[in-house]
Amino acid sequence: MSEHNFDIVVLGGGSAGYATAIRAIELGLTAVVIEKDKLGGTCLHRGCVPTKALLHSAEVADVARESESYGVKTTFEGIDIAAVTAYREGIVSKKYKGLQGLLKARKVTVVEGEGRLVSKNTVQVGEDTYVGKNVVLATGSYSRSLPGLEIGGRVITSEHALQLDFVPQKVAVLGGGVIGVEFASVWKSFGSDVTIIEGLPHLVPNEEEVISKQLERAFRRRGINYKLGQRFSSVTQDDTGVTITLENGEVIEAELLLVAVGRGPVTANMGFEEAGVTLDRGFVPTDARLQTNVPGIYAVGDIVPGLQLAHRGYQQGIFVAEEIAGLNPVIIEDVNIPKITYCDPEVASVGLSEVKAKEQYGDAAISSYEYNLAGNAKSEIIGTGGLVKVVRVNDGPVVGVHMIGGRVGELIGEAQLIVNWEAYPEDVAPLIHAHPSQNESIGEAMMFLANKPLHTM
């Protein structure tokens, strides 16, 4: 058994873990990343990147079907799922090689193997131990299921869905959150009959209610079926399909059931509790500076309670490296982290909903405005509807921006700067938004709230 010493030992090589190590090296510290699978984690190999590639294939399919409305004659001949897979995996492979090269160039030590925390400063991998002045836990997440609902056969998770070598004719999706609506959107574009089952009253229930309702109307127009406020009871399967029963007795038949009910933390049997780290339902609670209850042990990414987003984990990794280096980095609250759901239409948001803003500041202190994309030339050109909703404190800053429509995810950059820099609408209204662009919709909303609307009454 040999011992290796570093300033920071990172357990997990996903977005949060490798960001920690790279930033640590930049700051003159030594760091090792221990990863049992592939660098890049879920986001690169089984989540963000491959699913968004799949969604782009879906968008191309829709454009091909609708091309005549833009004066272009094409013939849509169907989906070549093998070619879709090759396109998707080609992107993943290129990004994986790039990430490997980046860590090598930055001289980050990478250890392939299954690590286990054996003390507050030591991770063991096989016969070797890696001792750190600080340990960063970044072990990621897995696709959850419901109690008693076993994954297998025709009952699948998003990881299995990415590996399908056929397009199902009829599919049911359990869960109307981000993963559920994205796969529902893909399959509908590929020609499947899709039904979403969501126990809460709305799709994407963590978004502003007006955004959820807009998405429901858009899905209805697209022919995506959904059951809202309906709870799953049971499922049976045979060689040809699945039969799903809801608590109200309704029965849904499909070829596959995608279980998309969220992701759980990968923390079991990794020695965390034995080393004194507190767990809460499997998650690792931390203070505001991402330190666990054990001094010198930090946690980042999906195992930390809150939003499970790759860019959150990435930024947390940078934060922890800077914290260890004594730079006292700025805390960004979860509510001010941008979120994007890449279904069709896209959903993007940052900051407080109107309801949450009123809870925090009082009903009379909050104003909001909804700018309809029907008034935006670029949205008309690309054939999308939707809206931008801005929430502000009266005579104060913008505290929330919520959007739905094709490509609105590309607008979230300005929105998160406005919210995080606590800009007033009056600060943003004089800024010039290029024409014709969807970005103008943010400018128009700010002009209205600054009490100088031009295109709205």
ChimeraX attribute file (.defattr): number of C-alpha atoms within 10 A of each C-alpha:
attribute: neighborCount
match mode: 1-to-1
recipient: residues
	/A:1	8
	/A:2	7
	/A:3	12
	/A:4	13
	/A:5	16
	/A:6	17
	/A:7	19
	/A:8	27
	/A:9	29
	/A:10	34
	/A:11	26
	/A:12	29
	/A:13	29
	/A:14	28
	/A:15	28
	/A:16	33
	/A:17	33
	/A:18	31
	/A:19	24
	/A:20	31
	/A:21	31
	/A:22	24
	/A:23	21
	/A:24	26
	/A:25	19
	/A:26	13
	/A:27	14
	/A:28	10
	/A:29	16
	/A:30	20
	/A:31	27
	/A:32	31
	/A:33	27
	/A:34	28
	/A:35	25
	/A:36	16
	/A:37	14
	/A:38	16
	/A:39	25
	/A:40	23
	/A:41	24
	/A:42	21
	/A:43	19
	/A:44	22
	/A:45	21
	/A:46	18
	/A:47	16
	/A:48	15
	/A:49	18
	/A:50	23
	/A:51	24
	/A:52	18
	/A:53	19
	/A:54	19
	/A:55	23
	/A:56	17
	/A:57	21
	/A:58	23
	/A:59	18
	/A:60	12
	/A:61	20
	/A:62	17
	/A:63	16
	/A:64	17
	/A:65	17
	/A:66	16
	/A:67	15
	/A:68	12
	/A:69	10
	/A:70	11
	/A:71	8
	/A:72	9
	/A:73	12
	/A:74	12
	/A:75	10
	/A:76	13
	/A:77	9
	/A:78	11
	/A:79	16
	/A:80	12
	/A:81	15
	/A:82	12
	/A:83	10
	/A:84	17
	/A:85	19
	/A:86	11
	/A:87	15
	/A:88	21
	/A:89	16
	/A:90	14
	/A:91	16
	/A:92	20
	/A:93	13
	/A:94	10
	/A:95	16
	/A:96	18
	/A:97	11
	/A:98	12
	/A:99	16
	/A:100	15
	/A:101	12
	/A:102	13
	/A:103	19
	/A:104	12
	/A:105	10
	/A:106	13
	/A:107	16
	/A:108	20
	/A:109	15
	/A:110	19
	/A:111	17
	/A:112	14
	/A:113	14
	/A:114	16
	/A:115	24
	/A:116	18
	/A:117	22
	/A:118	17
	/A:119	17
	/A:120	21
	/A:121	21
	/A:122	22
	/A:123	26
	/A:124	19
	/A:125	19
	/A:126	11
	/A:127	8
	/A:128	13
	/A:129	19
	/A:130	25
	/A:131	21
	/A:132	23
	/A:133	16
	/A:134	20
	/A:135	28
	/A:136	28
	/A:137	25
	/A:138	31
	/A:139	27
	/A:140	28
	/A:141	19
	/A:142	15
	/A:143	17
	/A:144	16
	/A:145	18
	/A:146	13
	/A:147	6
	/A:148	8
	/A:149	14
	/A:150	12
	/A:151	17
	/A:152	10
	/A:153	14
	/A:154	19
	/A:155	22
	/A:156	19
	/A:157	23
	/A:158	17
	/A:159	17
	/A:160	15
	/A:161	19
	/A:162	16
	/A:163	10
	/A:164	12
	/A:165	12
	/A:166	11
	/A:167	16
	/A:168	17
	/A:169	15
	/A:170	18
	/A:171	24
	/A:172	26
	/A:173	26
	/A:174	27
	/A:175	26
	/A:176	28
	/A:177	21
	/A:178	22
	/A:179	27
	/A:180	26
	/A:181	25
	/A:182	21
	/A:183	25
	/A:184	28
	/A:185	23
	/A:186	25
	/A:187	22
	/A:188	23
	/A:189	23
	/A:190	22
	/A:191	17
	/A:192	17
	/A:193	18
	/A:194	22
	/A:195	23
	/A:196	24
	/A:197	24
	/A:198	25
	/A:199	18
	/A:200	16
	/A:201	14
	/A:202	21
	/A:203	29
	/A:204	24
	/A:205	17
	/A:206	12
	/A:207	21
	/A:208	20
	/A:209	17
	/A:210	15
	/A:211	26
	/A:212	19
	/A:213	16
	/A:214	20
	/A:215	24
	/A:216	19
	/A:217	13
	/A:218	17
	/A:219	21
	/A:220	12
	/A:221	10
	/A:222	13
	/A:223	13
	/A:224	21
	/A:225	17
	/A:226	23
	/A:227	19
	/A:228	17
	/A:229	13
	/A:230	17
	/A:231	18
	/A:232	20
	/A:233	15
	/A:234	13
	/A:235	17
	/A:236	12
	/A:237	18
	/A:238	10
	/A:239	8
	/A:240	9
	/A:241	18
	/A:242	21
	/A:243	17
	/A:244	21
	/A:245	17
	/A:246	17
	/A:247	11
	/A:248	10
	/A:249	12
	/A:250	11
	/A:251	13
	/A:252	15
	/A:253	18
	/A:254	21
	/A:255	18
	/A:256	23
	/A:257	27
	/A:258	24
	/A:259	25
	/A:260	26
	/A:261	20
	/A:262	18
	/A:263	16
	/A:264	18
	/A:265	22
	/A:266	17
	/A:267	20
	/A:268	11
	/A:269	10
	/A:270	16
	/A:271	17
	/A:272	19
	/A:273	16
	/A:274	13
	/A:275	16
	/A:276	13
	/A:277	19
	/A:278	17
	/A:279	18
	/A:280	9
	/A:281	11
	/A:282	15
	/A:283	20
	/A:284	26
	/A:285	22
	/A:286	20
	/A:287	10
	/A:288	10
	/A:289	16
	/A:290	22
	/A:291	20
	/A:292	23
	/A:293	16
	/A:294	14
	/A:295	12
	/A:296	16
	/A:297	23
	/A:298	27
	/A:299	29
	/A:300	33
	/A:301	31
	/A:302	27
	/A:303	25
	/A:304	25
	/A:305	17
	/A:306	14
	/A:307	16
	/A:308	19
	/A:309	18
	/A:310	21
	/A:311	17
	/A:312	22
	/A:313	27
	/A:314	19
	/A:315	17
	/A:316	25
	/A:317	31
	/A:318	21
	/A:319	26
	/A:320	27
	/A:321	27
	/A:322	19
	/A:323	17
	/A:324	19
	/A:325	16
	/A:326	9
	/A:327	12
	/A:328	12
	/A:329	15
	/A:330	10
	/A:331	11
	/A:332	14
	/A:333	12
	/A:334	14
	/A:335	18
	/A:336	18
	/A:337	18
	/A:338	22
	/A:339	22
	/A:340	18
	/A:341	20
	/A:342	25
	/A:343	26
	/A:344	24
	/A:345	22
	/A:346	19
	/A:347	28
	/A:348	24
	/A:349	30
	/A:350	27
	/A:351	26
	/A:352	23
	/A:353	23
	/A:354	23
	/A:355	14
	/A:356	15
	/A:357	20
	/A:358	17
	/A:359	11
	/A:360	12
	/A:361	12
	/A:362	12
	/A:363	14
	/A:364	9
	/A:365	14
	/A:366	21
	/A:367	17
	/A:368	18
	/A:369	16
	/A:370	19
	/A:371	22
	/A:372	19
	/A:373	22
	/A:374	15
	/A:375	16
	/A:376	22
	/A:377	16
	/A:378	18
	/A:379	22
	/A:380	13
	/A:381	11
	/A:382	12
	/A:383	13
	/A:384	18
	/A:385	18
	/A:386	22
	/A:387	26
	/A:388	23
	/A:389	24
	/A:390	28
	/A:391	28
	/A:392	26
	/A:393	21
	/A:394	15
	/A:395	14
	/A:396	14
	/A:397	19
	/A:398	29
	/A:399	28
	/A:400	28
	/A:401	30
	/A:402	27
	/A:403	34
	/A:404	28
	/A:405	26
	/A:406	21
	/A:407	20
	/A:408	25
	/A:409	20
	/A:410	14
	/A:411	18
	/A:412	24
	/A:413	11
	/A:414	13
	/A:415	26
	/A:416	21
	/A:417	14
	/A:418	22
	/A:419	24
	/A:420	20
	/A:421	12
	/A:422	16
	/A:423	16
	/A:424	21
	/A:425	26
	/A:426	19
	/A:427	14
	/A:428	19
	/A:429	21
	/A:430	12
	/A:431	11
	/A:432	10
	/A:433	16
	/A:434	10
	/A:435	11
	/A:436	12
	/A:437	13
	/A:438	23
	/A:439	21
	/A:440	20
	/A:441	27
	/A:442	24
	/A:443	20
	/A:444	25
	/A:445	27
	/A:446	28
	/A:447	22
	/A:448	21
	/A:449	22
	/A:450	17
	/A:451	11
	/A:452	14
	/A:453	15
	/A:454	9
	/A:455	12
	/A:456	12
	/A:457	6
